[in-house]
Amino acid sequence: MSVQETQATPPADIGELIRSRRTIHDFKPDPPPRATVRRGIELARWAPNHLLTEPWHFYLLGRETAEAVARFNADLVARKQGAAAGKIKLERWRSIPGWLVVTCDRSEDPIRAREDYAACCCAIQNLSLYLWSQGIGLKWTTGEVTREPHCYDLIWVNPDLETMVGLLWYGYPQEIPRTPRKPVADILVELP
């Protein structure tokens, strides 16, 4: 994976916006304005969702909650990989300027659960594209910490009612990765 310099002007064309958006791993320290993130959430909720269930919930984490999640994750890492790895992970996570958690309403109906999860993924893509249009990058993680009951406690979410779709980090990109995609001919099957 190669990287390019931070993009100064986001593309206006939707095709270029989609092609240029990448998962951002390293952020500049200054957090983007919360009003911009709130606007992204407002647009995220227009994602397609079967039967208009609107199953998504957005939790915008403040520094205190983000620190608690970072510490909990560092403890998980330290238990598996040692104290030094835990310390490195804690410092890495402390450098993330913006934190958001997206959850999905739980459903006992497996078809509805699948449809609602897909809708939440679409909402995250809407959010991601809007933020990218504003020069803000995002990383969507579904790591071990997002499946831990204590993480739900830290963000005040009842895991019997909602499931975590992802932890989203956002901020201004330090660098933008370049990643290739397969040609359309390799992924498209046209049927008669």
N, C-alpha and C positions, 0 to 999 in steps of 0.2 A: 504494500500500500504506500503510495506516495502522497505528498501533501502539497498544497499550494498556499500562497499568501492569502490572508483574510480578505474576503471580498468586500470592497468598499461600498458598492451600490448593488442592492439586491435586484435580480432580474424582474422586469415588468411582465414578461410573457409567461403564461402559466406552464407551458411546456419546458421552458428553460428553468423556471422555478423548481419544478419537479425533478428535472435532470440534475440540477446543481445542489439540491439539498442532500446533506450527508450527516451521518451520526458524528457529533462533535465529542471528542475525548478530552480536549484541553481547552479551558476557558480563561479569558481575561478576568481579573479579580472583581471588577465593578459589576454589580448586578443590574440587569435591565429594569426599567420602570415597571412596577407592579401593574400600573394601568394598562400597559401593553400586554402583559400576561393575561389580565382579566379580559381584555378585548379578544385575545386568542381563545380563551375559554368560551366566550360568548359565541364565537364562530364554530368552535368544536362541537357545540351542541346541535348544530345543523347537520350532523352526520346522518346517513341513512340508518334507520332502526326499525326492524320489523314490528308491526302493530303499534308503532310510536311509543314504545316502552320507555324510551329515554333512560336507559339503565345506568348511566355514568354518574360518578361523583368525583369532584376535584377537590383536593386538599392542598392548599397553598401553604407550605411549611415556612414558619419563621425560623430565625437563627437558633432559638432554644430547642425547638423540635428537631431541626436538622442535626444539631449537635448530638442530641440523644440518639437519633438513628445512626449517626456516624460512629458514636461510641459503641453502640450495641453491635454494629457490623464488625468493628475492629475487634471486639471480644470474640465474635464467632471465628474470625480469621485467626486470631491468636491461639484459640483452642486447637485449631487444625494445623496451623503452619508455624506456630511459635510467636513469642512476644515481639520480635523484630518485625515480622510480617504484619502483625496487628498494628504496630506503631506506624509503619509506612502507609497502610490502608487508611488509618485515622487521619493522617496528614493530607493524604490525597483527597479524601472525602470532605475534609474541612475547607479545601480550596474551591469547592463547587459553589458558585455564586447564587444559584437559584434552585429551589427544590419544589417539586409538585408530585403528589401521589394521585393516581387515577384508580378508582375502584369500580366494580360492577355489581349491580344487585344480584344476589344469589337466587336461583330458581331450582326447584325440585324437578322440573320438567327438563330433560336433557336437551331437547331440541331448542326450547326457549333459552336455556343457559348458553348454548352454542351461538345462537343468533345474537343474544345480548353481548356476549364477549366480542363477537365480530363487530358489532356496532361500536363498542368502546374502542376497539382498534382503529376503526374509521375516524372516530372523534379525535384520537391521538394524532392521526395523520393530518386531520384538518388543523389542529393546534400547531403541529410541527411545521406545516407549510405556511401558516400565517406568521409564526414567529420568524421563520426563515426569510419571509418577504420583508421583515423588519430588521434583518441583519442579526437575528438571534438564533443561535444553534441549540440543539437539543440532543440529549442521549436518553434513550428509553432502556432501562435495565429491569430484568426480571430475576435477578440473582437470589441466592438463598435467603437473604434478609427479608425479601418480600413475601416469603412463605412461612416465616416464623411468627407464631402467635404473639410474642412480645412486641414485635414491630407494630402489629395492629393496636396493641395497647398504647404504644407511644404516639400514635396518630389518632387515638380516640375512635377507632372503627370497630364495630362488632362483627367478627368474622362469621357469625351465623347469618348475618344479613347481607354482607358485602364481601367480595373477594378482590384482592389487589391484582390489578391488571399490569401495573408497572409503577416504578419509581422513575420520575423524569427529572433529569438535571438540565438546566438551561442557563445560557449566558452568551456573551459575545465570544466568538471563536478565537482561540489563540492561533489555530491553523485549521485548514479545511482539507480533510483526506480526499484523495482521488481514488475512486474505485470503479473498475470496469463492470459492465453488465454483459450477459450473454446476448448474442444477436437474436432478434425476434425469430428468425428461422429455426433457432435451436429450441425455442419454447412454445411455438405456436403449432397446433395441429388443426388444419382446416378440414372439416368433415363435409361430405356431400349432402 
